[in-house]
């Protein structure tokens, strides 16, 4: 499989306005994360907005208060509605397992696979401190079966670690499409775990609205 030279440049250009920072204000404190604009909404993680009283989204030189947010019942996936979002990205239609990524259970994940995998994509994040974008080139190294099993892969393991605030970071492929979105770090290997694009696509328009928390 050919690899595009310096894919981070193309992904950085494609995702410049579409990758945002997400601040979820809760009764207990503040959660920071990354998000990406898909289908006119901000895609991020359920664990970020759950229990939030207010959600603030920031991009390059702009800030919006979330009008509403919604979550999936079965995945760590959420969306936030903001006024006048910049143009978003498209989800990749590709199932990574069709490209030779082996399917595994997390308990059988081999840390030595971190240096192997298919292609090269770019993980784009926003800093929770200054909201600047950062990019890292990485690979998809493994996947889980779909939910249900006949569906495409649901969770991907990436060949890089992630830090707090990088939940919701999109993995942008060589065509400038969102191939996955980070939601956690593997408890066994420390590798980034991400929701695959087909799993996001199947649920993104069916998320359930969540009422803002009321702090006493």
Helices and strands as residue ranges (DSSP letters): H 7-14, E 19-26, E 30-38, E 41-44, H 46-49, E 52-59, E 62-65, E 68-71, E 78-81, G 96-99, G 106-108, G 111-115, E 118-126, E 133-143, E 155-161, E 170-172, E 178-185, E 191-196, H 197-203, G 204-206, E 208-210
